[in-house]
Amino acid sequence: MKKELAKILALIVIIVVAMNTTIVMAASQGQINNNKEKIQEKQQQLDNIRAEKSDTIKEVEDISVKITDYETQITELNQKIDELTEKISESEENLKKAEEDYKKQEKLLNERLIASYEAGDTSYLDVLLSSKNIADLISNYFLVTEVASYDSELIEKIDKQKQEIEATKQQLETDKTELDTSKETKQAVTNQLKVVKSEKNEHVEELSQTESDTQEEIQELQAENKRMEAELNAAAQRYKDNKVIQKEFDLWKKQAKEKV
């Protein structure tokens, strides 16, 4: 009688444990399913992060190409500016020389005109008296007038040359100003692109960190599910064993009734 009572109590405990196991198995399966949903959500987030990261890296590459292009253009502009600066310097030297030549010729002509003015008709009389004949007189007269005319023409030529040099210098300075402006604009754009590139690189680093964190969360959820599935399988096996014992108990009760 005592053995039978002990067996009954043991079976009751087994049945209670089996019921609890069933409850635990249901809860575990629910948690596993919940984790799977989270894994799917995290995986979608991870895909979005990787896509955004890829796009951002492509933007950084495009910006780098633009920066290189602008820096090349700036280098070329610097070369052109240096060339123009050298040409302007040459023009200033030529202009200075032309002005000096102009002043010298102007001074020489003025001195000759003053001397001729002070001499009055004496110079022409001297020419007349010193001439051997009318042909010589005409020749000497034209010589005097041609010298004065040559001086005037030389001054005009130098003055024209000076104006041309001045015009060339002004055009060179205008071109240099335009190049300086273009360079400043391109340099400003380049600096702005470098700022944007830096910001994009920082964003890539942030995305990489988020990617790593999300991947770690997925791995943790997968590890948790793997552990819970192992526990669930073990609980299922225990439940199966308990069902076998319960069948034995049912058989024992049947046999007990038959004996009565």
C-alpha positions as CSV (number, residue, x, y, z in Angstrom):
1,M,0.0,0.0,0.0
2,K,2.8,2.4,0.9
3,K,4.6,1.6,-2.4
4,E,1.5,2.3,-4.3
5,L,0.9,5.6,-2.5
6,A,4.5,6.7,-3.2
7,K,4.2,5.8,-6.8
8,I,1.0,7.9,-7.0
9,L,2.7,10.9,-5.4
10,A,5.6,10.6,-7.7
11,L,3.3,10.5,-10.7
12,I,1.4,13.5,-9.5
13,V,4.7,15.4,-9.2
14,I,5.7,14.3,-12.7
15,I,2.3,15.4,-14.0
16,V,2.7,18.8,-12.4
17,V,6.2,19.1,-13.7
18,A,5.0,18.2,-17.1
19,M,2.3,20.9,-17.0
20,N,4.8,23.5,-15.9
21,T,7.1,22.2,-18.7
22,T,4.3,22.8,-21.2
23,I,3.8,26.3,-19.9
24,V,7.6,27.0,-20.0
25,M,7.8,25.6,-23.6
26,A,5.0,27.8,-24.7
27,A,6.6,30.9,-23.2
28,S,10.0,30.0,-24.7
29,Q,8.5,29.4,-28.1
30,G,6.8,32.8,-27.8
31,Q,10.1,34.5,-26.9
32,I,11.9,32.8,-29.7
33,N,9.2,34.0,-32.2
34,N,9.5,37.5,-30.7
35,N,13.3,37.4,-31.1
36,K,12.9,36.3,-34.7
37,E,10.7,39.3,-35.5
38,K,13.3,41.5,-33.8
39,I,16.1,39.9,-35.9
40,Q,14.1,40.6,-39.1
41,E,13.6,44.2,-38.1
42,K,17.3,44.5,-37.1
43,Q,18.3,42.9,-40.4
44,Q,16.2,45.4,-42.3
45,Q,17.8,48.2,-40.4
46,L,21.2,46.7,-41.1
47,D,20.5,46.6,-44.8
48,N,19.3,50.2,-44.8
49,I,22.4,51.3,-42.9
50,R,24.7,49.5,-45.3
51,A,22.9,51.0,-48.3
52,E,23.1,54.5,-46.9
53,K,26.8,53.9,-46.0
54,S,27.5,52.7,-49.6
55,D,25.8,55.8,-51.0
56,T,27.7,58.1,-48.7
57,I,31.0,56.5,-49.6
58,K,30.1,57.0,-53.3
59,E,29.4,60.7,-52.5
60,V,32.7,61.1,-50.8
61,E,34.5,59.6,-53.8
62,D,32.6,62.0,-56.1
63,I,33.5,64.9,-53.9
64,S,37.2,63.8,-53.9
65,V,37.2,63.8,-57.7
66,K,35.7,67.3,-57.7
67,I,38.2,68.6,-55.2
68,T,41.1,67.1,-57.3
69,D,39.6,68.8,-60.4
70,Y,39.3,72.2,-58.7
71,E,42.8,71.9,-57.2
72,T,44.2,71.2,-60.7
73,Q,42.3,74.2,-62.1
74,I,43.7,76.4,-59.3
75,T,47.2,75.2,-60.0
76,E,46.7,76.1,-63.7
77,L,45.3,79.5,-62.7
78,N,48.3,80.1,-60.4
79,Q,50.6,79.4,-63.3
80,K,48.7,81.8,-65.6
81,I,48.6,84.4,-62.9
82,D,52.4,84.1,-62.5
83,E,52.8,84.4,-66.2
84,L,50.6,87.5,-66.3
85,T,52.4,89.0,-63.3
86,E,55.7,88.6,-65.1
87,K,54.3,90.1,-68.3
88,I,52.9,93.1,-66.3
89,S,56.3,93.5,-64.8
90,E,57.9,93.5,-68.3
91,S,55.3,96.0,-69.5
92,E,56.1,98.3,-66.6
93,E,59.8,98.1,-67.5
94,N,59.1,98.8,-71.1
95,L,56.7,101.6,-70.2
96,K,59.3,103.1,-67.9
97,K,61.9,102.9,-70.7
98,A,59.5,104.4,-73.3
99,E,58.7,107.3,-70.9
100,E,62.4,107.9,-70.4
101,D,63.0,107.9,-74.2
102,Y,60.0,110.2,-74.6
103,K,61.3,112.7,-72.1
104,K,64.8,112.7,-73.6
105,Q,63.5,113.3,-77.1
106,E,61.0,115.9,-75.9
107,K,63.7,117.7,-74.0
108,L,66.1,117.6,-77.0
109,L,63.4,118.9,-79.3
110,N,62.5,121.7,-76.9
111,E,66.1,122.7,-76.6
112,R,66.4,122.8,-80.4
113,L,63.2,124.8,-80.7
114,I,64.3,127.3,-78.1
115,A,67.7,127.6,-79.8
116,S,66.0,128.2,-83.1
117,Y,63.6,130.6,-81.6
118,E,66.4,132.6,-79.9
119,A,68.4,132.7,-83.1
120,G,65.5,133.9,-85.1
121,D,66.1,134.5,-88.8
122,T,69.9,134.3,-88.1
123,S,69.8,130.6,-88.5
124,Y,68.2,130.8,-91.9
125,L,70.5,133.6,-92.9
126,D,73.5,131.5,-91.8
127,V,72.2,128.7,-93.9
128,L,71.8,131.1,-96.8
129,L,75.2,132.6,-96.5
130,S,76.9,129.3,-96.0
131,S,75.3,127.9,-99.1
132,K,77.4,127.8,-102.2
133,N,74.5,128.0,-104.6
134,I,70.8,127.8,-104.7
135,A,70.8,124.0,-104.8
136,D,73.0,123.9,-101.7
137,L,70.7,126.4,-100.0
138,I,67.6,124.3,-100.7
139,S,69.4,121.2,-99.5
140,N,70.6,122.9,-96.2
141,Y,67.1,124.3,-95.6
142,F,65.4,121.0,-96.0
143,L,68.1,119.4,-93.7
144,V,67.2,121.8,-90.9
145,T,63.5,121.3,-91.3
146,E,63.8,117.5,-91.7
147,V,65.8,117.3,-88.4
148,A,63.0,119.1,-86.6
149,S,60.4,117.0,-88.4
150,Y,62.3,113.8,-87.5
151,D,62.4,114.8,-83.8
152,S,58.7,115.4,-83.8
153,E,57.9,112.1,-85.5
154,L,60.2,110.3,-83.1
155,I,58.4,111.8,-80.2
156,E,55.0,110.8,-81.7
157,K,56.3,107.3,-82.3
158,I,57.6,106.9,-78.7
159,D,54.3,108.4,-77.4
160,K,52.3,105.9,-79.5
161,Q,54.5,103.1,-78.2
162,K,54.0,104.3,-74.6
163,Q,50.2,104.3,-75.1
164,E,50.3,100.8,-76.6
165,I,52.4,99.6,-73.7
166,E,50.0,101.2,-71.2
167,A,47.0,99.7,-72.9
168,T,48.7,96.2,-72.9
169,K,49.6,96.6,-69.2
170,Q,46.0,97.6,-68.4
171,Q,44.6,94.6,-70.3
172,L,47.1,92.3,-68.5
173,E,46.0,93.7,-65.2
174,T,42.4,93.2,-66.1
175,D,43.1,89.6,-67.1
176,K,45.0,89.0,-63.9
177,T,42.1,90.4,-61.9
178,E,39.7,88.1,-63.6
179,L,42.0,85.1,-62.9
180,D,42.4,86.2,-59.3
181,T,38.6,86.3,-59.0
182,S,38.2,82.9,-60.7
183,K,40.9,81.5,-58.4
184,E,39.2,82.8,-55.3
185,T,35.8,81.4,-56.4
186,K,37.3,78.0,-57.1
187,Q,39.3,78.1,-53.8
188,A,36.1,78.9,-51.9
189,V,34.2,76.0,-53.6
190,T,37.2,73.7,-52.9
191,N,37.2,74.6,-49.2
192,Q,33.4,74.1,-49.1
193,L,33.8,70.7,-50.7
194,K,36.4,69.7,-48.2
195,V,34.1,70.6,-45.4
196,V,31.3,68.6,-46.9
197,K,33.7,65.7,-47.5
198,S,34.8,65.8,-43.9
199,E,31.2,65.8,-42.7
200,K,30.4,62.8,-45.1
201,N,33.4,60.9,-43.7
202,E,32.2,61.5,-40.2
203,H,28.7,60.2,-41.2
204,V,30.3,57.1,-42.7
205,E,32.1,56.5,-39.4
206,E,28.8,56.9,-37.5
207,L,27.1,54.5,-39.9
208,S,29.9,52.0,-39.5
209,Q,29.5,52.2,-35.7
210,T,25.7,51.8,-36.0
211,E,26.3,48.9,-38.4
212,S,28.6,47.2,-36.0
213,D,26.2,47.7,-33.1
214,T,23.2,46.4,-35.1
215,Q,25.1,43.4,-36.2
216,E,26.1,42.7,-32.6
217,E,22.4,43.0,-31.5
218,I,21.4,40.5,-34.2
219,Q,24.1,38.1,-33.1
220,E,23.0,38.4,-29.5
221,L,19.4,37.7,-30.5
222,Q,20.5,34.7,-32.6
223,A,22.6,33.3,-29.7
224,E,19.7,33.8,-27.3
225,N,17.4,31.9,-29.7
226,K,19.9,29.2,-30.2
227,R,20.2,28.7,-26.4
228,M,16.4,28.8,-25.9
229,E,15.8,26.4,-28.7
230,A,18.2,24.0,-27.1
231,E,16.4,24.4,-23.8
232,L,13.1,24.0,-25.6
233,N,14.3,20.7,-27.2
234,A,15.4,19.5,-23.8
235,A,12.1,20.4,-22.3
236,A,10.2,18.7,-25.1
237,Q,12.3,15.5,-24.5
238,R,11.4,15.7,-20.7
239,Y,7.7,16.2,-21.6
240,K,7.9,13.2,-23.9
241,D,9.5,11.1,-21.1
242,N,6.8,12.3,-18.7
243,K,4.1,11.2,-21.2
244,V,5.6,7.7,-21.2
245,I,5.5,7.6,-17.4
246,Q,1.9,8.8,-17.4
247,K,1.0,6.0,-19.8
248,E,2.6,3.6,-17.4
249,F,0.6,5.1,-14.6
250,D,-2.6,4.8,-16.5
251,L,-1.8,1.1,-17.2
252,W,-1.1,0.6,-13.5
253,K,-4.5,2.1,-12.5
254,K,-6.2,-0.1,-15.0
255,Q,-4.5,-3.2,-13.6
256,A,-5.4,-2.1,-10.1
257,K,-9.0,-1.8,-10.9
258,E,-9.0,-5.2,-12.5
259,K,-7.6,-6.7,-9.3
260,V,-10.4,-5.1,-7.3
